[in-house]
């Protein structure tokens, strides 16, 4: 939950619909789903089962992200739709990956990746607008 909170905190500060609680829950849920096949086959882990779970998480969380993307018509040019929420959708997807990493016991990868994600969200926010 901690690694999801790092991203969720930044989203919460920017007043995004998917904030702290959402990212924490996505990370926790992903970790739990990852731990289930690992615990069920603790003596002899089957990587096929784990691979299917990870694929399901990645696809399923994509639907959450799709709900975050909103398409509005541009008042200046109704023919040009404006799309919002792509970064938030990507942040939800990354939170799931962080949870999977933590669930697999790769906490260093999860922690480093969450800090890198925070860096991307904070430091590069205005990069595309200025160039």
N, C-alpha and C positions, 0 to 999 in steps of 0.2 A: 504494500500500500504506500510505503514511503516513496518509492520511485515514481508511482503514479501521481503522488501528491506534489512532487517537484514540478511536473508539467501542469497539473491542475491548478496549482497556486498561481502560476503565471497567467493562465487562462481566466482565472477568477478575478485577478487584478485588472484585466482588460474587459471585464464585464461580459464575457462570452457565455452563451447558454450552457455549454458543457464546461463546467469549472472543476473545482477541487473535488467535490464528492463524486462526480461522474468519472473522472480519471482514476481516482483511488479505487472505485468499484470495478472499473474495467481491468485494472492491474490485478486486483485481488481475485476477481473471477477467472482471469486468464491463468493465474498461478494455481488456483484450485483445480481447474480443468487439467492443467499440466501434471499436477501431483497425483491425480486419481490413477492414471495408468501406471505411473511409477510406483505407487504404493500397492496397487493390486498385484503387481508382478515384481515385488521388491527383491526376491531372490534371483530372478532371471528377467531383467527388464526387456520388453519387446519394443524395439525402436519403430517397428511398423505401426503399432498402436499409438505411440507417442507422436509419430509423424502425422497420422490421421487427425489426432486431436489438435495439433498445431495448425494444420490446414483448415480445420473447422473453425477454430478461433479466428484465424486471419480472415476467412470469408464472412463469418458471422459479425465480427466487429465492423466489417465494411458496411453492413447495413446500418449500424449505429452512425457511422460517419456520413453515410448518404443522407440520413435524417438531419444532419448538421448543415448540409449544403442547401442553400436557399437560392432560388433563381427569381430575381425581380426584374420587371421591365424597367428600362432606363427611360425616365420621363423626357429627357432631351431627345432621345432617339428610340422610339418604341420598337423599332426593328432590331436593335442591339440589346439583347438581354444582359443584365448584370448578375454575375455569379458571386456569391459570398459564402464563406465557411469552409473553403478548401483547407486552409491551415488548421482550423479546429478539427476537421475530419482526419487530417493526417496526424494530429496530436493524439486523437483517440486511438488511432491505429498503432502509433508508437507506444502508447501506454499499454496496449495489449502485448506488444512484443517485450516490453520491460517486465510485465508480469510473467510471461512465459520464461524469460531468462531467469528470473528469480525462482520460479517454480522448479526449474531444472538445476537449481543450486549455483547458477552462474551470477551470484550477487555482485561481483566486481563489474562484470559486463553491464548488468542492469544499472548500477550506480553511475558508472562512467557514461553510459548512453543517456541516462536521464539528465546529467549535467550538460552533455553536448546538446541535447534537445533544448534545454533551457537557454543555452547560449544562442542557438539558432533562432528561437522564438524572440529573445530579447535584443540581441545584438544586430540581427539582420532584418528586423522589422521594416525599417525604412529604406533598405538597400535597393529594392526594386523600384521604388518611387523616385529615387534620386538619379537613376541611371536609365 
